[in-house]
Amino acid sequence: MRAARYYGARDLRIETVPDPPAPGPEEITIDVAWGGICGTDLHEWTNGPMTVNTPEKPHGITGDHAPVSFGHEFTGRVSALPAGYTDSRFKLGMPIMVDPRIICRKCAACTSGMDNICPKWGYIGLNGGGGGGAGFSEKVNVEMRMCHVLPDDGNVDLDSVVLCQPLTVGRHALGSSGLKDYTGLNVLVLGGGPVGLAVMLNLRAKGVGVGLSGRVFVSEPTKQRSEMIRRLGLSNDILNPMEVSVAEQCRARTNEVGVDVVFDSAGAEPAMLSGMESLRLRGTYVNIAGWKRPFNIPMHLAMFREIIIRFSLGNNDNDYREVVEDFVAGKFKGAEALITRRLPVTELAEKGLEELVRNKDEHVKIVATWRKELLDRALL
């Protein structure tokens, strides 16, 4: 099969590699339809290997290291079942959304519902596994329990279903806040990039936002992303932190109370400070971002407001199940607009990854496929 293989920073090679072996008793083989570029992929492209393992330190579960088949956001169709498989859950040709996580299922985190923070975590497409395949290869082997069956009625496009992976990160962030019900709450999202958009789309799926219960404020400096947020109808309160005080605006628009919860997908100290200053007394700040610098708590804001500070990492089994169910049910309607480019995998490096480096504010999600018929249909 063909695969885009990651060797190191700005070194992605299109190669022919062996097909995955016949699926084991708890696996299926998937013909990959679409793969999406994630922010983690972009970091590996520019500065890696970071999450991708090196020969000196192979992955603790897969034993794999660079070079690896790339891409961990992907969908496809079942192309092979285990020998003697008689269950009706999976059938040949069935469309599947894949949860690409690699976890041990044995540690304290995995056995207590916190599998997202398994100390041995990894992803197919970053840390090996997959029988040598991944999201930017033609085939991949995946554990059955990590596969979510999609309806095959023509109502769900496989390229848009790729968005379920980043959407699960937004769903997990909502749960990480500790809040059970968002009805009527005022929310501030710091950063309108892919993760911030995922949070906003999940809020809308939960009934919060424009025309619904509660109010969503967004701190976003770029014109392109602000226009997309408006176009998707996710917020009427988009604040440019380069032009206004986000905290002052949030307080003024909430009768001087402040917002109930802040989701930080920006990962920058000025944004974090404005977010905490925007919170009501005993409000909740949730960090989703990966910080390049140490996270320093501003005591003058946090202590004197008794702010609750939480962190959110990735997603877990329940997040995936809920998001796929909601996606199929139409609760993320319009999310397909986040896909700003579709291309063949052969152009992934220059017109995908490098394009995101050059023009990151003009894109949200770039997806790629090996299958010309899928690309032609999507571009009609």
C-alpha positions as CSV (number, residue, x, y, z in Angstrom):
1,M,0.0,0.0,0.0
2,R,1.0,3.7,-0.3
3,A,1.6,5.7,2.8
4,A,2.8,9.2,3.8
5,R,5.7,8.3,6.2
6,Y,7.0,10.7,8.8
7,Y,10.8,10.8,9.3
8,G,11.3,14.1,11.1
9,A,10.8,17.8,10.8
10,R,9.7,18.7,7.2
11,D,10.6,15.2,6.1
12,L,7.4,13.4,4.9
13,R,7.9,10.8,2.2
14,I,5.3,9.0,0.0
15,E,6.4,5.4,0.1
16,T,5.1,1.9,-0.7
17,V,5.0,-0.3,2.4
18,P,3.6,-3.7,3.2
19,D,-0.2,-4.0,3.7
20,P,-1.3,-4.5,7.3
21,P,-1.4,-8.2,8.3
22,A,-4.7,-10.0,8.5
23,P,-6.7,-8.5,11.4
24,G,-6.4,-10.3,14.7
25,P,-9.4,-11.6,16.7
26,E,-10.3,-8.1,18.0
27,E,-9.3,-6.0,15.0
28,I,-10.7,-5.0,11.6
29,T,-8.9,-3.6,8.6
30,I,-10.1,-0.3,7.2
31,D,-9.6,1.1,3.7
32,V,-8.9,4.8,4.7
33,A,-11.2,7.3,3.0
34,W,-10.1,10.6,4.5
35,G,-7.4,11.8,6.9
36,G,-7.2,15.2,8.5
37,I,-4.2,17.3,9.5
38,C,-4.2,18.0,13.3
39,G,-2.3,20.7,15.1
40,T,-0.1,18.0,16.6
41,D,0.8,16.9,13.1
42,L,1.8,20.5,12.3
43,H,4.0,20.7,15.3
44,E,5.7,17.5,14.3
45,W,6.2,18.9,10.8
46,T,7.8,22.1,12.0
47,N,9.7,21.0,15.2
48,G,9.5,17.3,15.6
49,P,9.9,14.6,16.5
50,M,8.2,15.5,19.7
51,T,5.2,13.2,20.2
52,V,6.5,10.8,17.5
53,N,9.0,8.4,19.1
54,T,12.6,8.2,18.2
55,P,14.7,5.0,17.8
56,E,16.3,5.8,21.2
57,K,12.9,5.8,22.9
58,P,10.3,3.6,21.1
59,H,6.7,3.7,22.1
60,G,5.9,1.8,25.3
61,I,3.0,-0.2,23.8
62,T,3.6,-0.4,20.1
63,G,7.4,-0.5,20.2
64,D,7.4,1.7,17.1
65,H,9.4,4.8,16.3
66,A,10.1,7.1,13.4
67,P,9.7,6.6,10.5
68,V,5.9,6.0,11.0
69,S,2.9,6.2,8.8
70,F,1.4,9.6,9.5
71,G,-2.1,10.9,10.3
72,H,-4.4,10.2,13.3
73,E,-7.7,11.8,12.3
74,F,-9.3,9.4,9.8
75,T,-12.4,7.6,8.6
76,G,-12.9,4.7,6.1
77,R,-14.7,1.5,5.4
78,V,-14.2,-2.0,6.7
79,S,-12.2,-4.1,4.2
80,A,-11.3,-7.2,6.2
81,L,-12.6,-9.0,9.2
82,P,-10.9,-11.6,11.5
83,A,-10.9,-15.2,10.4
84,G,-14.1,-16.9,11.6
85,Y,-15.8,-13.6,12.5
86,T,-19.6,-14.1,12.9
87,D,-20.8,-11.1,14.9
88,S,-23.1,-8.7,13.0
89,R,-21.6,-5.6,14.5
90,F,-19.1,-5.1,11.7
91,K,-19.6,-5.9,8.1
92,L,-17.5,-5.5,5.0
93,G,-18.0,-2.0,3.4
94,M,-19.4,-0.5,6.6
95,P,-18.3,3.2,7.2
96,I,-16.3,3.7,10.3
97,M,-15.0,6.7,12.4
98,V,-11.8,5.7,14.2
99,D,-10.7,6.6,17.7
100,P,-7.0,6.5,17.0
101,R,-5.8,6.4,20.6
102,I,-3.4,3.8,21.9
103,I,-3.8,3.1,25.6
104,C,-2.9,0.3,27.9
105,R,-6.3,-0.4,29.4
106,K,-4.6,-1.7,32.6
107,C,-3.3,1.3,34.6
108,A,-5.2,3.3,37.3
109,A,-6.2,6.0,34.7
110,C,-7.6,3.5,32.2
111,T,-9.5,1.5,34.7
112,S,-11.1,4.5,36.4
113,G,-12.6,6.2,33.4
114,M,-9.6,8.5,32.8
115,D,-8.1,6.7,29.8
116,N,-7.2,10.0,28.2
117,I,-4.3,10.4,30.7
118,C,-3.0,6.8,30.4
119,P,0.8,7.2,31.1
120,K,1.5,5.1,28.0
121,W,-0.9,6.9,25.7
122,G,-0.2,7.3,22.0
123,Y,-2.0,7.6,18.7
124,I,-2.0,5.5,15.5
125,G,-0.4,7.9,13.0
126,L,2.0,9.3,15.6
127,N,3.2,6.4,17.6
128,G,3.0,3.4,15.2
129,G,0.5,0.6,15.6
130,G,-2.2,0.2,13.0
131,G,-0.4,-2.8,11.4
132,G,1.9,-0.2,9.8
133,G,-1.0,1.9,8.5
134,A,-2.5,5.3,9.6
135,G,-4.7,8.1,8.5
136,F,-2.5,9.0,5.5
137,S,-2.0,5.4,4.3
138,E,-4.4,3.4,2.1
139,K,-5.1,0.8,4.8
140,V,-4.9,0.5,8.6
141,N,-5.7,-2.1,11.3
142,V,-7.7,-0.9,14.2
143,E,-9.1,-2.4,17.4
144,M,-12.8,-3.0,17.1
145,R,-13.5,-1.2,20.4
146,M,-12.0,1.9,18.9
147,C,-14.3,1.9,15.9
148,H,-17.6,3.8,15.7
149,V,-20.1,2.6,13.1
150,L,-21.6,5.3,10.9
151,P,-24.9,5.2,9.0
152,D,-24.5,4.3,5.3
153,D,-27.5,6.2,4.1
154,G,-25.7,9.0,2.2
155,N,-26.5,11.6,4.9
156,V,-23.0,11.7,6.5
157,D,-20.0,12.6,4.3
158,L,-16.9,10.7,5.4
159,D,-14.6,13.8,4.8
160,S,-16.7,15.8,7.3
161,V,-16.7,13.0,9.9
162,V,-13.0,13.4,10.2
163,L,-13.9,16.5,12.3
164,C,-15.1,14.1,15.1
165,Q,-11.6,13.8,16.3
166,P,-11.0,17.5,17.2
167,L,-14.7,17.8,18.3
168,T,-14.0,15.2,21.0
169,V,-11.3,17.5,22.4
170,G,-13.9,20.2,22.7
171,R,-16.4,17.7,24.3
172,H,-13.8,16.6,26.8
173,A,-13.1,20.2,27.7
174,L,-16.8,20.8,28.6
175,G,-16.7,17.8,30.9
176,S,-13.4,18.8,32.4
177,S,-14.9,22.0,33.7
178,G,-16.8,20.0,36.3
179,L,-20.0,21.7,35.3
180,K,-22.9,19.4,34.6
181,D,-25.3,21.8,33.0
182,Y,-24.4,24.7,30.7
183,T,-28.0,26.0,30.4
184,G,-28.0,29.8,30.7
185,L,-24.3,30.1,31.4
186,N,-22.1,32.8,29.9
187,V,-18.9,31.4,28.4
188,L,-15.7,33.0,27.1
189,V,-13.6,31.1,24.6
190,L,-10.0,32.3,24.2
191,G,-8.9,31.6,20.6
192,G,-11.0,30.9,17.6
193,G,-8.7,28.3,16.0
194,P,-9.6,24.6,15.6
195,V,-9.8,23.8,19.3
196,G,-11.7,26.9,20.2
197,L,-14.2,26.2,17.3
198,A,-14.6,22.7,18.6
199,V,-15.5,24.0,22.0
200,M,-18.1,26.4,20.5
201,L,-19.6,23.7,18.3
202,N,-19.9,21.5,21.4
203,L,-21.6,24.3,23.3
204,R,-24.1,24.7,20.5
205,A,-24.7,20.9,20.5
206,K,-25.4,21.3,24.2
207,G,-27.9,24.1,23.6
208,V,-25.7,27.1,24.4
209,G,-25.1,30.0,22.0
210,V,-26.7,32.3,19.5
211,G,-30.5,31.9,19.6
212,L,-30.2,29.3,22.4
213,S,-29.6,29.4,26.2
214,G,-26.6,31.4,27.5
215,R,-24.1,33.5,25.7
216,V,-20.8,32.7,24.1
217,F,-18.0,35.3,24.0
218,V,-14.9,34.8,21.8
219,S,-11.5,36.5,22.1
220,E,-10.0,36.3,18.6
221,P,-7.8,38.8,16.8
222,T,-7.8,37.6,13.2
223,K,-10.4,38.7,10.7
224,Q,-10.6,35.4,8.9
225,R,-11.4,33.3,12.0
226,S,-13.8,35.9,13.3
227,E,-15.7,35.8,10.0
228,M,-15.9,32.0,10.2
229,I,-17.3,32.2,13.7
230,R,-20.0,34.6,12.5
231,R,-20.7,32.6,9.4
232,L,-21.2,29.5,11.5
233,G,-23.5,31.4,13.9
234,L,-21.4,30.4,16.9
235,S,-21.2,33.9,18.5
236,N,-22.4,37.4,18.2
237,D,-19.8,38.6,20.8
238,I,-16.5,38.3,19.0
239,L,-13.9,40.5,20.7
240,N,-10.6,41.5,19.2
241,P,-8.1,41.6,22.1
242,M,-5.9,43.9,20.1
243,E,-8.6,46.6,20.0
244,V,-10.7,46.2,23.2
245,S,-10.4,45.0,26.7
246,V,-11.9,41.5,26.6
247,A,-12.5,41.6,30.4
248,E,-14.2,45.0,30.4
249,Q,-16.5,43.9,27.5
250,C,-17.4,40.6,29.2
251,R,-18.3,42.4,32.4
252,A,-20.2,45.2,30.6
253,R,-22.3,42.6,28.7
254,T,-23.1,40.5,31.7
255,N,-24.3,43.3,34.1
256,E,-20.8,43.5,35.6
257,V,-21.0,39.9,36.9
258,G,-18.5,38.3,34.5
259,V,-18.7,35.0,32.6
260,D,-19.2,31.7,34.3
261,V,-16.5,29.7,32.6
262,V,-13.5,30.4,30.3
263,F,-12.0,27.9,27.9
264,D,-8.4,28.7,27.0
265,S,-7.3,27.4,23.6
266,A,-4.8,30.2,23.1
267,G,-2.1,29.2,25.5
268,A,-0.7,32.7,25.9
269,E,-0.3,34.7,29.1
270,P,-2.1,37.9,28.0
271,A,-5.1,35.8,26.9
272,M,-5.1,33.8,30.2
273,L,-4.9,37.0,32.2
274,S,-7.8,38.6,30.3
275,G,-9.8,35.3,30.7
276,M,-9.4,35.2,34.5
277,E,-10.2,38.9,34.8
278,S,-13.4,38.2,32.8
279,L,-14.6,35.5,35.2
280,R,-17.3,36.0,37.8
281,L,-16.5,35.3,41.5
282,R,-15.7,31.5,41.8
283,G,-15.9,31.2,38.1
284,T,-14.1,28.3,36.3
285,Y,-11.1,28.6,34.0
286,V,-10.3,25.5,31.8
287,N,-7.0,25.3,30.0
288,I,-7.0,23.2,26.8
289,A,-3.9,24.7,25.2
290,G,-0.4,23.4,25.1
291,W,1.8,26.2,26.6
292,K,5.3,26.9,25.2
293,R,6.2,28.7,28.5
294,P,5.5,27.7,32.1
295,F,1.9,28.3,33.2
296,N,2.1,30.9,36.0
297,I,-1.0,31.4,38.1
298,P,-1.8,35.1,38.6
299,M,-2.6,35.1,42.3
300,H,-4.1,38.6,42.4
301,L,-6.8,37.3,40.1
302,A,-7.2,33.7,41.1
303,M,-7.1,34.0,44.9
304,F,-9.2,37.1,45.3
305,R,-11.9,35.7,43.0
306,E,-11.5,32.2,44.3
307,I,-11.3,31.0,40.7
308,I,-11.4,27.3,40.0
309,I,-8.6,26.3,37.6
310,R,-8.9,23.1,35.7
311,F,-7.0,21.4,32.8
312,S,-8.3,19.3,30.0
313,L,-6.2,16.8,27.9
314,G,-7.5,15.0,24.8
315,N,-10.5,12.9,25.0
316,N,-11.8,9.6,26.4
317,D,-14.0,6.7,25.3
318,N,-17.2,8.5,26.4
319,D,-16.3,11.7,24.6
320,Y,-15.8,9.8,21.3
321,R,-19.1,7.9,21.6
322,E,-21.1,11.0,22.4
323,V,-19.6,13.1,19.7
324,V,-20.1,10.5,17.0
325,E,-23.7,10.1,18.1
326,D,-24.3,13.8,18.1
327,F,-22.6,14.2,14.7
328,V,-24.8,11.5,13.2
329,A,-27.9,13.2,14.8
330,G,-27.1,16.5,13.1
331,K,-26.1,18.4,16.2
332,F,-22.9,19.6,14.5
333,K,-24.7,20.8,11.4
334,G,-22.5,23.3,9.5
335,A,-19.3,22.0,10.9
336,E,-18.2,20.8,7.5
337,A,-17.4,24.5,6.8
338,L,-14.3,24.0,8.9
339,I,-12.8,22.0,6.1
340,T,-11.0,24.6,4.1
341,R,-9.1,22.4,1.7
342,R,-9.3,18.9,0.3
343,L,-6.3,17.4,-1.5
344,P,-4.6,14.1,-2.5
345,V,-2.2,12.7,0.0
346,T,0.6,13.0,-2.6
347,E,0.3,16.8,-2.0
348,L,0.1,16.6,1.7
349,A,3.5,18.1,2.6
350,E,3.5,21.2,0.3
351,K,-0.2,22.0,-0.1
352,G,-1.3,20.8,3.3
353,L,1.3,21.0,6.1
354,E,3.4,23.8,4.6
355,E,0.3,25.7,3.6
356,L,-0.8,25.7,7.2
357,V,2.5,27.1,8.2
358,R,2.3,29.9,5.6
359,N,-1.4,30.7,5.9
360,K,-2.6,29.3,9.2
361,D,-5.2,32.0,9.8
362,E,-6.9,31.1,6.5
363,H,-7.4,27.5,7.3
364,V,-9.1,25.4,10.0
365,K,-9.0,21.8,8.7
366,I,-7.2,20.4,5.7
367,V,-8.1,16.8,4.7
368,A,-6.5,14.4,2.3
369,T,-7.3,11.1,0.5
370,W,-5.7,8.5,-1.7
371,R,-8.9,8.0,-3.6
372,K,-9.4,10.1,-6.7
373,E,-13.1,9.3,-6.8
374,L,-13.7,10.7,-3.3
375,L,-11.7,13.8,-4.0
376,D,-13.5,14.5,-7.3
377,R,-16.9,14.0,-5.6
378,A,-16.0,16.3,-2.7
379,L,-14.8,19.1,-5.1
380,L,-17.9,19.1,-7.2
